[in-house]
Amino acid sequence: MTNVCFACGQELEYIYPAREGEPPFTYGTHFSATGNYGSGVFDPSDRRTSLRLTVCDDCMHIYRERIIMITTTRPAPTYQCRAWTPPTAEDEE
C-alpha cells in the first residue's frame, strides 16, 4: 500500500501506525478501482483485482475542478453529478 500522494508525491502518515500499509491516512483520501470498461490500461475481468491510490488533501483542493462527486440513490440506481466543493476554513469552525 502506498502512503504517497498520487499527484504531488507528499508522504502521508498512517492514522493507525500499528496497521502500517493500510489506509486511512492523515490528511489524505484513498481511492480504489476494480477496473473501467474501455480503459486500455486497466480493466481486469475479475472483481478481485483493483488499483489503489491516495491523494493528499492539499491536492484535492488544488485540483478540485477536476473532481466530480456522484451520489447513487436507491432502489433504481440513478446518478446525480455535481462539482465537488471542498470545505473552507469557515466551515470547520
Secondary structure as GFF3:
##gff-version 3
##sequence-region A 1 93
A	DSSP	three_ten_helix	17	19	.	.	.	ID=ss1
A	DSSP	beta_strand	28	33	.	.	.	ID=ss2
A	DSSP	beta_strand	51	56	.	.	.	ID=ss3
A	DSSP	alpha_helix	57	62	.	.	.	ID=ss4
A	DSSP	three_ten_helix	64	66	.	.	.	ID=ss5
A	DSSP	beta_strand	68	73	.	.	.	ID=ss6
A	DSSP	beta_strand	78	83	.	.	.	ID=ss7
###
